[in-house]
Amino acid sequence: MGRKIIQAIAALLLFAALATGQISDRPILEEKEVETTVTIKMLDREQMQLVIDKMLARITELEKDVEALRAEITKLKNNELTGQ
């Protein structure tokens, strides 16, 4: 069960990083080898729920930002089409 929670959190973090532009889903032009260290802090159920709630709140904020950007893009496209 703990592994599934960690995988879910990792997926949420990846989604948030993609949505905020911190990482890109474009193909890598150059292959590089890197070393990284990951530290996983074991959290109790309440702490884990708090982390998940914060992540979900941030995702909701990002979704709102995306909708606002889509609306702005649509507005700009419409202005361009009408010649304004």
URJO-V955166 format. One line per field, one symbol per residue. ss: DSSP state (H for helix, E for strand, L for the rest). phi: phi as a letter, one per 30 degrees, with the letter a starting at -180 (. if undefined). Layout:
BEGIN
ss=???
phi=???
END
This chain:
BEGIN
ss=LHHHHHHHHHHHHHHHHHHLLLLLLLLLLLLLLLLLLLLLLLLLHHHHHHHHHHHHHHHHHHHHHHHHHHHHHHHHHHHHHHLL
phi=.dddddddddddddeddddcidbbcddddbdbcbcbcccccdcdedddddddddddddddddddddddddddddedddddddic
END
